[in-house]
Amino acid sequence: MSELHKIKSSESDKLKAISALGKKAVNGSDIDLTGFTNPEKELPYQPDPSVLPLQDKEQILSSGVILDTPVDRSGTFLQMDNTPVHF
C-alpha cells in the first residue's frame, strides 16, 4: 500500500490551526466549525473499489462513477470522509 494516504502534519501546523480558530474571516462570512465532525476511525485502503459496501457504491454511482467494471474508467481516486480509500 502506498504511503501517499498518510499525510503527516507538523506540530507547528497544528499550533497555527488552533490559533486561527478564533480569528474572524477577512473576506466573507465566518464558518462555524462546530457543525463539522471527524470520523471516529479511518477507512482502510481498498485495492479493489468494487468490494466497497453496496450503499457506498450506489452513492458513488449517483455521481457517475461505475466501480464494478474497471474498463469503464481510466483512473479512480476515492476519498471517503478524510481518508483516500482507493487510488
CNS distance restraints for C-alpha pairs under 8 A (distance, minus, plus):
assign (resid   1 and name CA) (resid  45 and name CA) 7.67 0.50 0.50
assign (resid   5 and name CA) (resid  83 and name CA) 7.10 0.50 0.50
assign (resid   5 and name CA) (resid  84 and name CA) 5.86 0.50 0.50
assign (resid   9 and name CA) (resid  13 and name CA) 6.21 0.50 0.50
assign (resid   9 and name CA) (resid  14 and name CA) 7.01 0.50 0.50
assign (resid  10 and name CA) (resid  14 and name CA) 6.52 0.50 0.50
assign (resid  11 and name CA) (resid  15 and name CA) 6.27 0.50 0.50
assign (resid  12 and name CA) (resid  16 and name CA) 6.15 0.50 0.50
assign (resid  13 and name CA) (resid  17 and name CA) 6.24 0.50 0.50
assign (resid  14 and name CA) (resid  18 and name CA) 6.21 0.50 0.50
assign (resid  15 and name CA) (resid  19 and name CA) 6.11 0.50 0.50
assign (resid  16 and name CA) (resid  20 and name CA) 6.19 0.50 0.50
assign (resid  17 and name CA) (resid  21 and name CA) 6.57 0.50 0.50
assign (resid  19 and name CA) (resid  23 and name CA) 7.88 0.50 0.50
assign (resid  24 and name CA) (resid  30 and name CA) 6.40 0.50 0.50
assign (resid  25 and name CA) (resid  29 and name CA) 6.31 0.50 0.50
assign (resid  25 and name CA) (resid  30 and name CA) 5.36 0.50 0.50
assign (resid  38 and name CA) (resid  81 and name CA) 7.73 0.50 0.50
assign (resid  38 and name CA) (resid  82 and name CA) 7.81 0.50 0.50
assign (resid  39 and name CA) (resid  81 and name CA) 6.80 0.50 0.50
assign (resid  39 and name CA) (resid  82 and name CA) 7.76 0.50 0.50
assign (resid  42 and name CA) (resid  82 and name CA) 7.67 0.50 0.50
assign (resid  42 and name CA) (resid  83 and name CA) 6.22 0.50 0.50
assign (resid  43 and name CA) (resid  80 and name CA) 7.60 0.50 0.50
assign (resid  43 and name CA) (resid  83 and name CA) 6.34 0.50 0.50
assign (resid  43 and name CA) (resid  85 and name CA) 6.66 0.50 0.50
assign (resid  44 and name CA) (resid  85 and name CA) 6.25 0.50 0.50
assign (resid  45 and name CA) (resid  84 and name CA) 7.11 0.50 0.50
assign (resid  45 and name CA) (resid  85 and name CA) 4.39 0.50 0.50
assign (resid  45 and name CA) (resid  86 and name CA) 5.94 0.50 0.50
assign (resid  46 and name CA) (resid  51 and name CA) 7.74 0.50 0.50
assign (resid  46 and name CA) (resid  52 and name CA) 7.70 0.50 0.50
assign (resid  46 and name CA) (resid  85 and name CA) 5.56 0.50 0.50
assign (resid  46 and name CA) (resid  86 and name CA) 5.43 0.50 0.50
assign (resid  47 and name CA) (resid  86 and name CA) 6.23 0.50 0.50
assign (resid  47 and name CA) (resid  87 and name CA) 7.98 0.50 0.50
assign (resid  48 and name CA) (resid  86 and name CA) 7.61 0.50 0.50
assign (resid  49 and name CA) (resid  67 and name CA) 6.14 0.50 0.50
assign (resid  49 and name CA) (resid  68 and name CA) 7.68 0.50 0.50
assign (resid  49 and name CA) (resid  86 and name CA) 6.55 0.50 0.50
assign (resid  50 and name CA) (resid  57 and name CA) 7.74 0.50 0.50
assign (resid  50 and name CA) (resid  67 and name CA) 5.17 0.50 0.50
assign (resid  50 and name CA) (resid  68 and name CA) 4.83 0.50 0.50
assign (resid  50 and name CA) (resid  69 and name CA) 7.78 0.50 0.50
assign (resid  52 and name CA) (resid  56 and name CA) 6.52 0.50 0.50
assign (resid  52 and name CA) (resid  57 and name CA) 6.37 0.50 0.50
assign (resid  53 and name CA) (resid  57 and name CA) 6.34 0.50 0.50
assign (resid  54 and name CA) (resid  58 and name CA) 6.10 0.50 0.50
assign (resid  55 and name CA) (resid  59 and name CA) 6.37 0.50 0.50
assign (resid  56 and name CA) (resid  60 and name CA) 6.21 0.50 0.50
assign (resid  57 and name CA) (resid  61 and name CA) 5.95 0.50 0.50
assign (resid  57 and name CA) (resid  67 and name CA) 7.07 0.50 0.50
assign (resid  58 and name CA) (resid  62 and name CA) 6.28 0.50 0.50
assign (resid  59 and name CA) (resid  63 and name CA) 7.05 0.50 0.50
assign (resid  60 and name CA) (resid  64 and name CA) 6.88 0.50 0.50
assign (resid  60 and name CA) (resid  65 and name CA) 5.88 0.50 0.50
assign (resid  60 and name CA) (resid  66 and name CA) 7.52 0.50 0.50
assign (resid  61 and name CA) (resid  65 and name CA) 4.93 0.50 0.50
assign (resid  61 and name CA) (resid  66 and name CA) 5.61 0.50 0.50
assign (resid  61 and name CA) (resid  67 and name CA) 7.68 0.50 0.50
assign (resid  65 and name CA) (resid  73 and name CA) 7.79 0.50 0.50
assign (resid  66 and name CA) (resid  70 and name CA) 7.96 0.50 0.50
assign (resid  66 and name CA) (resid  72 and name CA) 6.87 0.50 0.50
assign (resid  66 and name CA) (resid  73 and name CA) 7.46 0.50 0.50
assign (resid  69 and name CA) (resid  73 and name CA) 7.80 0.50 0.50
assign (resid  70 and name CA) (resid  74 and name CA) 7.55 0.50 0.50
assign (resid  75 and name CA) (resid  87 and name CA) 7.69 0.50 0.50
assign (resid  76 and name CA) (resid  86 and name CA) 7.12 0.50 0.50
assign (resid  76 and name CA) (resid  87 and name CA) 5.73 0.50 0.50
assign (resid  77 and name CA) (resid  84 and name CA) 7.36 0.50 0.50
assign (resid  77 and name CA) (resid  85 and name CA) 7.80 0.50 0.50
assign (resid  77 and name CA) (resid  86 and name CA) 5.53 0.50 0.50
assign (resid  77 and name CA) (resid  87 and name CA) 4.37 0.50 0.50
assign (resid  78 and name CA) (resid  84 and name CA) 5.74 0.50 0.50
assign (resid  78 and name CA) (resid  85 and name CA) 5.56 0.50 0.50
assign (resid  78 and name CA) (resid  86 and name CA) 5.04 0.50 0.50
assign (resid  78 and name CA) (resid  87 and name CA) 6.46 0.50 0.50
assign (resid  79 and name CA) (resid  83 and name CA) 5.40 0.50 0.50
assign (resid  79 and name CA) (resid  84 and name CA) 4.05 0.50 0.50
assign (resid  79 and name CA) (resid  85 and name CA) 5.56 0.50 0.50
assign (resid  79 and name CA) (resid  86 and name CA) 7.16 0.50 0.50
assign (resid  80 and name CA) (resid  84 and name CA) 6.31 0.50 0.50
assign (resid  80 and name CA) (resid  85 and name CA) 6.64 0.50 0.50
